[in-house]
Amino acid sequence: MISALQHYIFCPRQCALIHIDDVWQENLFTVRGELLHEKVDTDSYETRGDVKTVRGLRIHSFKYGLVGRCDVVEFKQTSKGKEIFPVEFKAGQPKEDISDKVQLCAQVFCLEEMLNTQINKASFFYGKIRRRDVIQIDDQLRTQTEEVINKVRSLISEKRIPIIEYSAKCRNCSLIKVCQPKALNKKKLGNYIKQLYSL
């Protein structure tokens, strides 16, 4: 799943819990995202002028072993031919890490393979700032995305759940009660084991 790439960048342990152990919990952030996607994942299309807008388009890549769904893909007829422009909807605002960009680049990989084309630009629509944010699908982003795909494939094929140190971002994770990152603290575990052996 393309979503696994974003989960991995946020936290490899979260990615493993979701995509290996099939664990899922809702919180404010996941529900907000689902409500936004209910409006766009409608498996429908419309044409206005020279732009055809397709919503909820199912996509795949045999080369990268990916499956997923595009929120919106715009097909525009230009003098140079057909221009394809994916748009990913997000409930929040632009992130500091590359997780959103990698997710969108993976969608581009799928569209390029399925439609035998080249896509150089795509965009996000962030609900919090209510505007589009256009990004370039450049060589650097393509390389970063391929690296994340390989890391996720390795993680899932090995079926291992990594232990991660607790950090500030854990507070916003919907899986915090399942994950128990504070309980997995290596130092605390070490002290606990020492206490057991000293009894």
N, C-alpha and C positions, 0 to 999 in steps of 0.2 A: 504494500500500500504506500502511495506517495506520502500520506500523512505520517508514516513511520520516520521519514527523514526529518521532519520538523520536531517530532517527539525526541529523536536521538540528539539533535543539537541542543534542545532544552535540557535534556538529561538522559544519558544512556540507560540508566536504571528504569526511568519511566517508560522509555521505548520498549525495553525488554518485558516489563510487567504487562504492558498493553498487548504487544504483538507476539509474545511467547506464552505468557501465563493467561492471556485473555482476560485481564483485569480491567475494569472500568468503573469509575465513580464520577458523579456529577458535582460541580460546584458552580458558583456564580459565573465564572468565566466560561466554562464549557456550555452552560445553558444559554448565556448571552450569544455565543457563537452559533449554537444550533438554531436559535430564533432568527438570527440574521440569515442563515442558510436556507431556512424554510421558504424565504421569499425568493431566492434565486435558483434553488435546485428543483426546478419545476418540470424538467424534461420538455421544454417548449421552445418555440422560436418565433421571431417576428421580423418583418422587413420594413425598414423606413428609408426611403430614398435608395441610395446605393449601398446601404449597410444592412446585412442580415445578422441578427443577434440570436445566438443559440444558448440556452440555459441548461445547466445540469448535464453537459456533454460527457459521456463515459469515454475514457481514454486508456491506452495501454502502450507499452513499448516491449517488444520481444528482445531487443538488444540489451536493455537495462533490467528487464524482468520487473517492470513496474505496472501497476494498475491504479486507477483513480478516477477522478471526476473534476472537470473544470466548472467553476461557478458560471462564468460567462465567456463565450468566445465570439468576437465580432469578425465577420467576414466582409471586407470592404473592397469593392471593385474600383481599381484605379487605372490610370493610363498605362502603368507598368505591369498590370495584372492584378491578381487577387492578393490583398493584404490581410494577414491573419493576426488577430490581436487578442490574446487571452487576458481576462480581468478576474482577479481573485478578490473576494469580499472578506474583510476582517472586521470584527466588532470593535476592536480597540484602536490603537494608534501604531505608527511605525516602530518596530523593535530595534534595539541596539545591536543584536546579533544578526546572523545571516539566515536564520531559520525560515522566515517568510520567503526570502529571495530564493533559497534553495528549493523550497516547495514549488514556487512558480517556475523556476528553471526546469525542474523535473517534468512539469506539465508541458513545457515547451519541447523537451526531448520527445515526449509522446506524440504531440501534434506534428512535429517535424517528420517523425518516422511514419505516422499514419497517413499524412497528406503529402509526403515527399516534397517538402518545402523548407525554407530557411526563415526563422523568426528572430528578429534582432531586438524587439521591444515588447514589453508586456506591462501590465500595471496592477496595482492594488487599489481597492476602494476601501478606505478605513472609515468605519462608522463613527468613531469618536471625533474625527476631524472633518468628516463629510466631504471628502474630496479624493480625487484620484492621485496616485503617486506612481509616475511612469519610471520604469527601470530599464537599463540596457542589459540585454542578455549577451554579455561579452565573454571572452575566452577565460578570464579569471573566474567568473561565476560558474561557467561550465565545468571548469576543472574542480572547483570546490564542491560542486554538486556531485560529480562523479566520485570524488573521494568519500563523501558522506554515503552515497549509495553502496560503495564497497564495504564501508565500516558496518552499515546496518545489515547487509547481507551476511557478513562474517558473524556478527552478534547473534542473528536469528538462526543461522545454520549450526552454530555451536550450542544453541539453546542454554545460554548461561545468563544469569541475572547478576549484573555487576553490583558491588557495594559502593555506594557514593557517600561522600562526606556531606553532612547537613550544611546548607547555605541559605541565604536570604530568599532565594527564589523558591525554596521548598514550601514557603508559606502560601504561595499562590497555586500550588500543585493540587489537583483534585484527588491524587492518590496518596496524599501525605499520611492518612490513617492506615492505609494498607502497607505503604512502603516503610514507615517507621524509621526515617533516616537518623534520628537522634539515638534510637536504640541500637543502631548498627555502627555507632561510633567505635572505631578500632581501639582507642584508648580505654573507653568505658568497658568494652568487651574484655580487653586484656585484664583490667582490674577485677572484673567480675569473675573471670576464670581463676585468677590468683586467689581470690577470696574463697572460692569453692575448694581449691586444693589445700588451703590452709586450715580448713575445718577439721 
